[in-house]
Amino acid sequence: MSQLLPGFIQKLYRSVWREWLIFHLGDERYKFMFDKPPANEWVAIDCETTGLNIAKDQVISIGAVKIVGNKIMTSERLEILVKPSKEVSAESVKIHRLRELDVANGLDPEVAAAKLMQFIGSRPIVGYYLEFDLGMLHKVIWPMLGQGLPQEKIEVSEMYYEYKNSKLPPNQRGQMIDLRFDTLMKDLGLPTRDAHDAMNDAVMTGMAFIKLRELLGK
């Protein structure tokens, strides 16, 4: 019985924490995000931004695609341009190729966030360096909900590190591993699309997730 107790406590904690978050949810219309997620489904997301400073920069493009089993459902995707309140710098345009005139008619950030939350539902969120994308999104979502996105988060770079580390001899494990996205995709033998396009990056992230789940036996 004592061996089962820690797991029981963790389950109880998660249940209590979930109820606490629901109770403090700023907009009950989004309570669906706390539902039990559909079996074997995820959503891969990616954002393009005005820069890399979470405190100062803003999201200008969101790409999201559903994953069901080992298939990327490209027919079930979400592509959004978001109108920022600050200028799009020349440096960032060189990266994502989105000019101010391209996003001038984009959605307001709150509208874009609402569409994204509806699209994700309660599915786990998959991303590459997801912490950055969520940091940018939460600047908009937190005032709407009083909290961040509650879904399970899955980081592809962590999965890749786990896989590569497991292949090393025991005495070499824990060393630095190249986690760059292009390195990851080439090493996994996956096809690539033009990078720094939110939809393309979301699809490639989904492909890496599916391959790594297979390699890790998950």
C-alpha positions in Angstrom: 0.0 0.0 0.0 2.8 2.4 0.9 4.3 1.9 -2.5 1.1 3.1 -4.1 0.7 6.1 -1.9 3.0 8.5 -3.8 1.2 7.9 -7.1 -2.1 8.3 -5.3 -1.0 11.6 -3.8 0.2 12.8 -7.2 -3.2 11.9 -8.8 -5.1 13.6 -6.0 -2.9 16.7 -6.3 -3.5 16.9 -10.0 -7.3 16.5 -9.5 -7.4 19.2 -6.8 -5.2 21.6 -8.9 -7.4 21.1 -11.9 -10.5 22.0 -9.9 -8.7 25.0 -8.4 -7.8 26.2 -12.0 -11.4 25.7 -13.2 -12.8 27.6 -10.2 -10.5 30.5 -10.9 -11.0 30.5 -14.7 -11.6 34.0 -15.9 -14.0 33.0 -18.7 -16.1 29.9 -18.3 -16.5 29.6 -22.1 -13.1 28.0 -22.1 -13.8 25.4 -19.5 -13.8 22.8 -22.3 -10.0 23.0 -22.2 -10.1 21.0 -18.9 -12.1 18.1 -20.4 -10.6 14.7 -20.8 -8.6 15.0 -24.1 -9.5 12.8 -27.1 -7.5 9.6 -27.1 -4.3 9.6 -29.1 -4.7 13.2 -30.3 -2.4 16.2 -30.0 -2.0 19.6 -31.5 1.4 20.9 -32.8 1.8 24.7 -32.7 4.3 27.3 -33.8 4.4 31.1 -33.7 6.2 33.7 -35.6 6.9 36.9 -33.7 8.2 40.5 -34.1 11.4 39.4 -32.3 12.8 37.1 -29.6 12.1 39.3 -26.5 9.1 37.8 -24.7 8.6 41.0 -22.7 8.6 43.4 -25.6 7.8 41.4 -28.8 4.5 40.1 -30.1 3.0 37.2 -32.0 2.3 38.0 -35.7 1.5 34.5 -37.0 0.2 31.2 -35.5 0.2 27.8 -37.1 -1.4 24.7 -35.6 -2.2 21.3 -36.9 -3.9 18.3 -35.3 -2.2 14.9 -34.9 -4.2 11.7 -34.7 -2.3 8.6 -33.9 0.7 8.6 -36.3 -0.9 10.9 -38.9 -0.7 14.7 -39.3 -4.2 15.9 -40.2 -3.2 18.7 -42.6 -6.8 19.1 -43.5 -7.4 20.1 -39.8 -5.1 23.0 -39.4 -5.3 26.6 -38.2 -3.3 29.5 -39.8 -3.7 32.9 -38.4 -2.1 36.3 -39.0 -2.1 38.6 -36.0 -2.0 42.3 -36.1 0.7 43.6 -33.7 0.6 46.9 -31.9 4.3 47.6 -32.7 6.3 47.8 -35.8 7.7 44.6 -37.5 11.4 45.1 -37.5 13.5 44.7 -40.7 15.5 42.0 -38.9 12.5 39.9 -38.1 11.1 40.3 -41.7 14.3 38.7 -42.9 13.5 35.6 -40.8 9.8 35.0 -41.3 9.2 37.2 -44.4 6.1 38.8 -42.9 6.0 42.6 -43.5 3.8 45.1 -41.8 1.5 45.3 -44.7 1.1 41.5 -44.6 -0.2 41.6 -41.0 -2.0 44.9 -41.2 -5.3 43.1 -41.7 -4.5 40.4 -39.2 -6.8 39.4 -36.3 -6.7 41.2 -33.0 -4.5 39.2 -30.6 -7.5 38.3 -28.3 -9.5 37.0 -31.3 -6.6 35.0 -32.6 -6.0 33.5 -29.1 -9.7 32.6 -28.8 -9.6 30.8 -32.2 -6.4 28.9 -31.1 -7.9 27.8 -27.8 -11.1 26.5 -29.6 -8.9 24.6 -32.1 -6.7 23.0 -29.4 -9.6 22.0 -27.2 -8.3 19.8 -24.4 -5.6 18.1 -26.5 -2.0 18.1 -25.4 0.1 20.8 -27.0 3.3 19.7 -29.0 6.0 22.2 -29.8 9.7 22.8 -30.5 11.1 25.1 -27.7 7.5 25.4 -26.7 8.3 27.6 -23.7 9.0 30.6 -26.0 5.8 30.2 -28.0 3.7 29.8 -24.9 5.4 32.8 -23.2 4.4 34.9 -26.2 0.8 33.5 -26.3 0.3 33.8 -22.6 0.8 37.6 -22.7 -2.6 37.6 -24.4 -4.2 34.6 -22.9 -3.5 35.3 -19.2 -5.6 38.5 -19.1 -8.4 36.6 -20.8 -8.4 33.6 -18.5 -6.5 34.6 -15.4 -4.1 31.7 -16.2 -2.1 30.1 -19.0 -3.1 27.2 -21.2 -3.9 24.2 -19.0 -3.3 21.4 -21.5 -0.4 19.0 -21.2 2.7 20.3 -22.9 5.1 18.1 -24.9 8.5 19.5 -25.8 10.0 17.8 -29.0 13.6 18.9 -28.2 13.3 17.1 -24.8 12.1 13.9 -26.6 15.0 14.2 -29.0 17.5 14.6 -26.2 16.0 11.6 -24.4 16.3 9.5 -27.6 19.9 10.6 -28.4 21.0 10.2 -24.8 19.6 6.7 -24.6 21.8 5.7 -27.5 25.0 6.7 -25.8 27.2 4.4 -23.8 26.4 4.7 -20.1 29.6 6.5 -19.3 28.9 9.2 -22.0 25.2 10.0 -21.1 24.3 13.5 -20.0 26.6 15.2 -22.4 25.7 18.1 -24.6 23.6 17.2 -27.7 22.9 19.3 -30.7 19.2 20.2 -30.4 18.9 22.6 -33.4 15.8 21.9 -35.4 17.5 21.3 -38.7 19.9 18.9 -37.0 17.0 17.1 -35.4 15.0 16.8 -38.7 18.0 15.6 -40.7 19.1 13.1 -38.0 15.5 11.6 -37.9 15.5 11.4 -41.7 12.4 13.6 -42.0 11.5 15.9 -45.0 11.8 19.6 -44.4 9.7 22.6 -45.5 10.6 26.2 -45.6 11.5 27.2 -42.0 10.2 30.2 -40.1 6.7 29.8 -41.5 4.3 29.0 -38.6 2.3 26.4 -40.5 5.4 24.6 -41.9 7.1 24.6 -38.6 4.1 23.2 -36.9 3.8 20.4 -39.4 7.6 19.6 -39.2 7.3 19.6 -35.4 4.4 17.1 -35.7 6.4 14.8 -37.9 9.3 14.9 -35.4 6.9 14.1 -32.6 5.4 11.1 -34.3 8.9 9.7 -35.2 10.3 10.2 -31.7 7.2 8.6 -30.1 8.0 5.6 -32.3 11.7 5.6 -31.5 11.1 6.0 -27.8 8.4 3.3 -27.8 5.7 5.7 -26.4 
